Amino acid sequence: MDDDGWIRGDKRELLMWVPPVHRTGLYWPCTIWVAGGRETRLDLSNFVHGSSWMSCIGP
């Protein structure tokens, strides 16, 4: 994640933005422990990006 809260792909393309309130306690796959009162876990099981981003929205 860069300083502006953007998570980028392998080619530096913008994938998703994380709001400031969730950045400190963001749980990464390599995270062992999150200290503090807030932990944020992302469920990316339906995550899509690029020109297909609307396919994650149900009918």
PDB file of N, CA, C and O in Angstrom:
ATOM      1  N   MET A   1       0.848  -1.167   0.000  1.00  0.00           N
ATOM      2  CA  MET A   1       0.000   0.000   0.000  1.00  0.00           C
ATOM      3  C   MET A   1       0.897   1.234   0.000  1.00  0.00           C
ATOM      4  O   MET A   1       1.861   1.317   0.762  1.00  0.00           O
ATOM      5  N   ASP A   2       0.564   2.193  -0.868  1.00  0.00           N
ATOM      6  CA  ASP A   2       1.388   3.404  -0.905  1.00  0.00           C
ATOM      7  C   ASP A   2       0.933   4.410   0.159  1.00  0.00           C
ATOM      8  O   ASP A   2      -0.003   4.139   0.911  1.00  0.00           O
ATOM      9  N   ASP A   3       1.584   5.550   0.218  1.00  0.00           N
ATOM     10  CA  ASP A   3       1.296   6.558   1.255  1.00  0.00           C
ATOM     11  C   ASP A   3      -0.109   7.146   1.145  1.00  0.00           C
ATOM     12  O   ASP A   3      -0.632   7.675   2.125  1.00  0.00           O
ATOM     13  N   ASP A   4      -0.723   7.062  -0.032  1.00  0.00           N
ATOM     14  CA  ASP A   4      -2.067   7.595  -0.238  1.00  0.00           C
ATOM     15  C   ASP A   4      -3.158   6.551   0.014  1.00  0.00           C
ATOM     16  O   ASP A   4      -4.343   6.853  -0.126  1.00  0.00           O
ATOM     17  N   GLY A   5      -2.771   5.331   0.383  1.00  0.00           N
ATOM     18  CA  GLY A   5      -3.741   4.299   0.698  1.00  0.00           C
ATOM     19  C   GLY A   5      -4.111   3.383  -0.457  1.00  0.00           C
ATOM     20  O   GLY A   5      -5.026   2.568  -0.328  1.00  0.00           O
ATOM     21  N   TRP A   6      -3.422   3.500  -1.577  1.00  0.00           N
ATOM     22  CA  TRP A   6      -3.716   2.657  -2.736  1.00  0.00           C
ATOM     23  C   TRP A   6      -2.933   1.347  -2.675  1.00  0.00           C
ATOM     24  O   TRP A   6      -1.728   1.336  -2.421  1.00  0.00           O
ATOM     25  N   ILE A   7      -3.633   0.261  -2.912  1.00  0.00           N
ATOM     26  CA  ILE A   7      -2.983  -1.039  -3.094  1.00  0.00           C
ATOM     27  C   ILE A   7      -2.820  -1.213  -4.590  1.00  0.00           C
ATOM     28  O   ILE A   7      -3.771  -1.081  -5.361  1.00  0.00           O
ATOM     29  N   ARG A   8      -1.599  -1.511  -4.978  1.00  0.00           N
ATOM     30  CA  ARG A   8      -1.274  -1.582  -6.406  1.00  0.00           C
ATOM     31  C   ARG A   8      -0.903  -3.000  -6.816  1.00  0.00           C
ATOM     32  O   ARG A   8      -0.452  -3.808  -6.004  1.00  0.00           O
ATOM     33  N   GLY A   9      -1.107  -3.277  -8.103  1.00  0.00           N
ATOM     34  CA  GLY A   9      -0.768  -4.574  -8.658  1.00  0.00           C
ATOM     35  C   GLY A   9       0.692  -4.670  -9.046  1.00  0.00           C
ATOM     36  O   GLY A   9       1.478  -3.757  -8.792  1.00  0.00           O
ATOM     37  N   ASP A  10       1.048  -5.782  -9.662  1.00  0.00           N
ATOM     38  CA  ASP A  10       2.435  -6.040 -10.064  1.00  0.00           C
ATOM     39  C   ASP A  10       2.984  -4.986 -11.023  1.00  0.00           C
ATOM     40  O   ASP A  10       4.180  -4.697 -11.015  1.00  0.00           O
ATOM     41  N   LYS A  11       2.114  -4.416 -11.843  1.00  0.00           N
ATOM     42  CA  LYS A  11       2.538  -3.409 -12.820  1.00  0.00           C
ATOM     43  C   LYS A  11       2.248  -1.995 -12.328  1.00  0.00           C
ATOM     44  O   LYS A  11       2.166  -1.057 -13.120  1.00  0.00           O
ATOM     45  N   ARG A  12       2.093  -1.849 -10.990  1.00  0.00           N
ATOM     46  CA  ARG A  12       1.826  -0.561 -10.339  1.00  0.00           C
ATOM     47  C   ARG A  12       0.445  -0.004 -10.664  1.00  0.00           C
ATOM     48  O   ARG A  12       0.185   1.170 -10.400  1.00  0.00           O
ATOM     49  N   GLU A  13      -0.448  -0.814 -11.232  1.00  0.00           N
ATOM     50  CA  GLU A  13      -1.797  -0.356 -11.520  1.00  0.00           C
ATOM     51  C   GLU A  13      -2.598  -0.265 -10.221  1.00  0.00           C
ATOM     52  O   GLU A  13      -2.375  -1.049  -9.298  1.00  0.00           O
ATOM     53  N   LEU A  14      -3.525   0.684 -10.147  1.00  0.00           N
ATOM     54  CA  LEU A  14      -4.350   0.871  -8.961  1.00  0.00           C
ATOM     55  C   LEU A  14      -5.362  -0.263  -8.868  1.00  0.00           C
ATOM     56  O   LEU A  14      -6.113  -0.507  -9.812  1.00  0.00           O
ATOM     57  N   LEU A  15      -5.386  -0.959  -7.729  1.00  0.00           N
ATOM     58  CA  LEU A  15      -6.340  -2.045  -7.525  1.00  0.00           C
ATOM     59  C   LEU A  15      -7.481  -1.624  -6.610  1.00  0.00           C
ATOM     60  O   LEU A  15      -8.650  -1.821  -6.941  1.00  0.00           O
ATOM     61  N   MET A  16      -7.148  -1.046  -5.464  1.00  0.00           N
ATOM     62  CA  MET A  16      -8.173  -0.607  -4.531  1.00  0.00           C
ATOM     63  C   MET A  16      -7.597   0.413  -3.570  1.00  0.00           C
ATOM     64  O   MET A  16      -6.388   0.460  -3.342  1.00  0.00           O
ATOM     65  N   TRP A  17      -8.481   1.236  -3.005  1.00  0.00           N
ATOM     66  CA  TRP A  17      -8.093   2.284  -2.069  1.00  0.00           C
ATOM     67  C   TRP A  17      -8.600   1.916  -0.689  1.00  0.00           C
ATOM     68  O   TRP A  17      -9.742   1.480  -0.545  1.00  0.00           O
ATOM     69  N   VAL A  18      -7.772   2.083   0.322  1.00  0.00           N
ATOM     70  CA  VAL A  18      -8.131   1.790   1.706  1.00  0.00           C
ATOM     71  C   VAL A  18      -8.304   3.115   2.448  1.00  0.00           C
ATOM     72  O   VAL A  18      -7.375   3.921   2.496  1.00  0.00           O
ATOM     73  N   PRO A  19      -9.497   3.350   3.033  1.00  0.00           N
ATOM     74  CA  PRO A  19      -9.723   4.595   3.777  1.00  0.00           C
ATOM     75  C   PRO A  19      -8.744   4.728   4.955  1.00  0.00           C
ATOM     76  O   PRO A  19      -8.333   3.722   5.532  1.00  0.00           O
ATOM     77  N   PRO A  20      -8.374   5.958   5.308  1.00  0.00           N
ATOM     78  CA  PRO A  20      -7.391   6.181   6.378  1.00  0.00           C
ATOM     79  C   PRO A  20      -7.714   5.469   7.688  1.00  0.00           C
ATOM     80  O   PRO A  20      -6.804   4.956   8.339  1.00  0.00           O
ATOM     81  N   VAL A  21      -8.967   5.423   8.087  1.00  0.00           N
ATOM     82  CA  VAL A  21      -9.341   4.821   9.369  1.00  0.00           C
ATOM     83  C   VAL A  21      -9.015   3.320   9.416  1.00  0.00           C
ATOM     84  O   VAL A  21      -8.892   2.755  10.503  1.00  0.00           O
ATOM     85  N   HIS A  22      -8.875   2.677   8.268  1.00  0.00           N
ATOM     86  CA  HIS A  22      -8.620   1.237   8.229  1.00  0.00           C
ATOM     87  C   HIS A  22      -7.160   0.871   7.927  1.00  0.00           C
ATOM     88  O   HIS A  22      -6.814  -0.309   7.959  1.00  0.00           O
ATOM     89  N   ARG A  23      -6.320   1.828   7.642  1.00  0.00           N
ATOM     90  CA  ARG A  23      -4.939   1.534   7.225  1.00  0.00           C
ATOM     91  C   ARG A  23      -4.069   0.999   8.354  1.00  0.00           C
ATOM     92  O   ARG A  23      -3.291   0.070   8.139  1.00  0.00           O
ATOM     93  N   THR A  24      -4.181   1.561   9.544  1.00  0.00           N
ATOM     94  CA  THR A  24      -3.313   1.170  10.652  1.00  0.00           C
ATOM     95  C   THR A  24      -3.515  -0.286  11.046  1.00  0.00           C
ATOM     96  O   THR A  24      -2.543  -1.004  11.277  1.00  0.00           O
ATOM     97  N   GLY A  25      -4.756  -0.725  11.124  1.00  0.00           N
ATOM     98  CA  GLY A  25      -5.039  -2.085  11.565  1.00  0.00           C
ATOM     99  C   GLY A  25      -5.324  -3.050  10.436  1.00  0.00           C
ATOM    100  O   GLY A  25      -5.944  -4.090  10.658  1.00  0.00           O
ATOM    101  N   LEU A  26      -4.882  -2.728   9.220  1.00  0.00           N
ATOM    102  CA  LEU A  26      -5.157  -3.597   8.076  1.00  0.00           C
ATOM    103  C   LEU A  26      -4.412  -4.909   8.207  1.00  0.00           C
ATOM    104  O   LEU A  26      -3.196  -4.933   8.401  1.00  0.00           O
ATOM    105  N   TYR A  27      -5.141  -5.981   8.100  1.00  0.00           N
ATOM    106  CA  TYR A  27      -4.590  -7.328   8.245  1.00  0.00           C
ATOM    107  C   TYR A  27      -4.106  -7.809   6.891  1.00  0.00           C
ATOM    108  O   TYR A  27      -4.890  -7.934   5.950  1.00  0.00           O
ATOM    109  N   TRP A  28      -2.807  -8.081   6.794  1.00  0.00           N
ATOM    110  CA  TRP A  28      -2.193  -8.611   5.568  1.00  0.00           C
ATOM    111  C   TRP A  28      -1.972 -10.110   5.746  1.00  0.00           C
ATOM    112  O   TRP A  28      -1.908 -10.576   6.883  1.00  0.00           O
ATOM    113  N   PRO A  29      -1.853 -10.873   4.676  1.00  0.00           N
ATOM    114  CA  PRO A  29      -1.610 -12.320   4.822  1.00  0.00           C
ATOM    115  C   PRO A  29      -0.396 -12.655   5.685  1.00  0.00           C
ATOM    116  O   PRO A  29      -0.380 -13.696   6.341  1.00  0.00           O
ATOM    117  N   CYS A  30       0.607 -11.804   5.698  1.00  0.00           N
ATOM    118  CA  CYS A  30       1.813 -12.062   6.488  1.00  0.00           C
ATOM    119  C   CYS A  30       1.720 -11.494   7.910  1.00  0.00           C
ATOM    120  O   CYS A  30       2.671 -11.617   8.681  1.00  0.00           O
ATOM    121  N   THR A  31       0.584 -10.870   8.267  1.00  0.00           N
ATOM    122  CA  THR A  31       0.421 -10.268   9.586  1.00  0.00           C
ATOM    123  C   THR A  31       0.333 -11.334  10.660  1.00  0.00           C
ATOM    124  O   THR A  31      -0.422 -12.298  10.530  1.00  0.00           O
ATOM    125  N   ILE A  32       1.102 -11.158  11.715  1.00  0.00           N
ATOM    126  CA  ILE A  32       1.063 -12.081  12.849  1.00  0.00           C
ATOM    127  C   ILE A  32       0.089 -11.576  13.898  1.00  0.00           C
ATOM    128  O   ILE A  32      -0.663 -12.358  14.480  1.00  0.00           O
ATOM    129  N   TRP A  33       0.101 -10.253  14.143  1.00  0.00           N
ATOM    130  CA  TRP A  33      -0.728  -9.681  15.192  1.00  0.00           C
ATOM    131  C   TRP A  33      -0.973  -8.216  14.892  1.00  0.00           C
ATOM    132  O   TRP A  33      -0.073  -7.513  14.433  1.00  0.00           O
ATOM    133  N   VAL A  34      -2.197  -7.748  15.150  1.00  0.00           N
ATOM    134  CA  VAL A  34      -2.524  -6.341  14.988  1.00  0.00           C
ATOM    135  C   VAL A  34      -2.750  -5.750  16.370  1.00  0.00           C
ATOM    136  O   VAL A  34      -3.649  -6.177  17.094  1.00  0.00           O
ATOM    137  N   ALA A  35      -1.935  -4.768  16.735  1.00  0.00           N
ATOM    138  CA  ALA A  35      -2.063  -4.127  18.044  1.00  0.00           C
ATOM    139  C   ALA A  35      -3.026  -2.954  17.935  1.00  0.00           C
ATOM    140  O   ALA A  35      -3.076  -2.276  16.909  1.00  0.00           O
ATOM    141  N   GLY A  36      -3.776  -2.722  18.978  1.00  0.00           N
ATOM    142  CA  GLY A  36      -4.700  -1.597  18.983  1.00  0.00           C
ATOM    143  C   GLY A  36      -6.145  -2.057  18.996  1.00  0.00           C
ATOM    144  O   GLY A  36      -6.430  -3.253  19.050  1.00  0.00           O
ATOM    145  N   GLY A  37      -7.034  -1.113  18.948  1.00  0.00           N
ATOM    146  CA  GLY A  37      -8.454  -1.407  19.081  1.00  0.00           C
ATOM    147  C   GLY A  37      -9.169  -1.784  17.802  1.00  0.00           C
ATOM    148  O   GLY A  37     -10.309  -2.244  17.863  1.00  0.00           O
ATOM    149  N   ARG A  38      -8.556  -1.613  16.658  1.00  0.00           N
ATOM    150  CA  ARG A  38      -9.257  -1.847  15.407  1.00  0.00           C
ATOM    151  C   ARG A  38      -8.451  -2.758  14.491  1.00  0.00           C
ATOM    152  O   ARG A  38      -7.271  -2.520  14.233  1.00  0.00           O
ATOM    153  N   GLU A  39      -9.097  -3.781  14.018  1.00  0.00           N
ATOM    154  CA  GLU A  39      -8.490  -4.678  13.033  1.00  0.00           C
ATOM    155  C   GLU A  39      -9.390  -4.697  11.818  1.00  0.00           C
ATOM    156  O   GLU A  39     -10.609  -4.801  11.953  1.00  0.00           O
ATOM    157  N   THR A  40      -8.810  -4.597  10.631  1.00  0.00           N
ATOM    158  CA  THR A  40      -9.574  -4.636   9.396  1.00  0.00           C
ATOM    159  C   THR A  40      -9.097  -5.809   8.557  1.00  0.00           C
ATOM    160  O   THR A  40      -7.922  -5.905   8.204  1.00  0.00           O
ATOM    161  N   ARG A  41     -10.036  -6.703   8.241  1.00  0.00           N
ATOM    162  CA  ARG A  41      -9.752  -7.825   7.346  1.00  0.00           C
ATOM    163  C   ARG A  41     -10.568  -7.633   6.082  1.00  0.00           C
ATOM    164  O   ARG A  41     -11.742  -7.268   6.140  1.00  0.00           O
ATOM    165  N   LEU A  42      -9.952  -7.875   4.958  1.00  0.00           N
ATOM    166  CA  LEU A  42     -10.623  -7.729   3.674  1.00  0.00           C
ATOM    167  C   LEU A  42     -11.018  -9.099   3.135  1.00  0.00           C
ATOM    168  O   LEU A  42     -10.206 -10.025   3.121  1.00  0.00           O
ATOM    169  N   ASP A  43     -12.257  -9.226   2.695  1.00  0.00           N
ATOM    170  CA  ASP A  43     -12.706 -10.433   2.014  1.00  0.00           C
ATOM    171  C   ASP A  43     -12.640 -10.145   0.519  1.00  0.00           C
ATOM    172  O   ASP A  43     -13.498  -9.451  -0.025  1.00  0.00           O
ATOM    173  N   LEU A  44     -11.629 -10.675  -0.132  1.00  0.00           N
ATOM    174  CA  LEU A  44     -11.426 -10.416  -1.559  1.00  0.00           C
ATOM    175  C   LEU A  44     -11.898 -11.584  -2.423  1.00  0.00           C
ATOM    176  O   LEU A  44     -11.482 -11.711  -3.575  1.00  0.00           O
ATOM    177  N   SER A  45     -12.759 -12.433  -1.878  1.00  0.00           N
ATOM    178  CA  SER A  45     -13.210 -13.609  -2.621  1.00  0.00           C
ATOM    179  C   SER A  45     -14.025 -13.238  -3.862  1.00  0.00           C
ATOM    180  O   SER A  45     -14.093 -14.028  -4.803  1.00  0.00           O
ATOM    181  N   ASN A  46     -14.645 -12.053  -3.886  1.00  0.00           N
ATOM    182  CA  ASN A  46     -15.403 -11.606  -5.061  1.00  0.00           C
ATOM    183  C   ASN A  46     -14.789 -10.358  -5.693  1.00  0.00           C
ATOM    184  O   ASN A  46     -15.451  -9.648  -6.449  1.00  0.00           O
ATOM    185  N   PHE A  47     -13.540 -10.102  -5.382  1.00  0.00           N
ATOM    186  CA  PHE A  47     -12.873  -8.891  -5.868  1.00  0.00           C
ATOM    187  C   PHE A  47     -12.592  -8.973  -7.360  1.00  0.00           C
ATOM    188  O   PHE A  47     -12.027  -9.953  -7.845  1.00  0.00           O
ATOM    189  N   VAL A  48     -12.991  -7.937  -8.076  1.00  0.00           N
ATOM    190  CA  VAL A  48     -12.647  -7.794  -9.494  1.00  0.00           C
ATOM    191  C   VAL A  48     -12.194  -6.359  -9.712  1.00  0.00           C
ATOM    192  O   VAL A  48     -12.561  -5.464  -8.951  1.00  0.00           O
ATOM    193  N   HIS A  49     -11.404  -6.144 -10.741  1.00  0.00           N
ATOM    194  CA  HIS A  49     -10.944  -4.791 -11.029  1.00  0.00           C
ATOM    195  C   HIS A  49     -10.809  -4.617 -12.525  1.00  0.00           C
ATOM    196  O   HIS A  49     -11.059  -5.542 -13.298  1.00  0.00           O
ATOM    197  N   GLY A  50     -10.414  -3.428 -12.921  1.00  0.00           N
ATOM    198  CA  GLY A  50     -10.291  -3.148 -14.344  1.00  0.00           C
ATOM    199  C   GLY A  50     -11.658  -3.011 -14.991  1.00  0.00           C
ATOM    200  O   GLY A  50     -12.609  -2.557 -14.354  1.00  0.00           O
ATOM    201  N   SER A  51     -11.757  -3.398 -16.245  1.00  0.00           N
ATOM    202  CA  SER A  51     -13.014  -3.221 -16.976  1.00  0.00           C
ATOM    203  C   SER A  51     -14.110  -4.169 -16.501  1.00  0.00           C
ATOM    204  O   SER A  51     -15.264  -4.004 -16.897  1.00  0.00           O
ATOM    205  N   SER A  52     -13.790  -5.150 -15.672  1.00  0.00           N
ATOM    206  CA  SER A  52     -14.784  -6.121 -15.176  1.00  0.00           C
ATOM    207  C   SER A  52     -15.309  -5.777 -13.789  1.00  0.00           C
ATOM    208  O   SER A  52     -16.008  -6.595 -13.192  1.00  0.00           O
ATOM    209  N   TRP A  53     -15.002  -4.606 -13.257  1.00  0.00           N
ATOM    210  CA  TRP A  53     -15.312  -4.320 -11.851  1.00  0.00           C
ATOM    211  C   TRP A  53     -16.795  -4.419 -11.533  1.00  0.00           C
ATOM    212  O   TRP A  53     -17.142  -4.737 -10.395  1.00  0.00           O
ATOM    213  N   MET A  54     -17.685  -4.162 -12.482  1.00  0.00           N
ATOM    214  CA  MET A  54     -19.121  -4.212 -12.192  1.00  0.00           C
ATOM    215  C   MET A  54     -19.650  -5.636 -12.079  1.00  0.00           C
ATOM    216  O   MET A  54     -20.780  -5.824 -11.630  1.00  0.00           O
ATOM    217  N   SER A  55     -18.883  -6.634 -12.466  1.00  0.00           N
ATOM    218  CA  SER A  55     -19.366  -8.012 -12.389  1.00  0.00           C
ATOM    219  C   SER A  55     -19.468  -8.520 -10.940  1.00  0.00           C
ATOM    220  O   SER A  55     -20.056  -9.577 -10.711  1.00  0.00           O
ATOM    221  N   CYS A  56     -18.921  -7.805  -9.977  1.00  0.00           N
ATOM    222  CA  CYS A  56     -19.022  -8.227  -8.577  1.00  0.00           C
ATOM    223  C   CYS A  56     -20.354  -7.797  -7.963  1.00  0.00           C
ATOM    224  O   CYS A  56     -20.675  -8.216  -6.850  1.00  0.00           O
ATOM    225  N   ILE A  57     -21.120  -6.989  -8.645  1.00  0.00           N
ATOM    226  CA  ILE A  57     -22.416  -6.533  -8.151  1.00  0.00           C
ATOM    227  C   ILE A  57     -23.485  -7.497  -8.629  1.00  0.00           C
ATOM    228  O   ILE A  57     -23.606  -7.761  -9.825  1.00  0.00           O
ATOM    229  N   GLY A  58     -24.260  -8.021  -7.690  1.00  0.00           N
ATOM    230  CA  GLY A  58     -25.324  -8.967  -8.030  1.00  0.00           C
ATOM    231  C   GLY A  58     -26.466  -8.303  -8.784  1.00  0.00           C
ATOM    232  O   GLY A  58     -26.568  -7.077  -8.816  1.00  0.00           O
ATOM    233  N   PRO A  59     -27.325  -9.116  -9.390  1.00  0.00           N
ATOM    234  CA  PRO A  59     -28.465  -8.567 -10.157  1.00  0.00           C
ATOM    235  C   PRO A  59     -29.484  -7.879  -9.270  1.00  0.00           C
ATOM    236  O   PRO A  59     -30.490  -7.371  -9.766  1.00  0.00           O
TER     237      PRO A  59
END
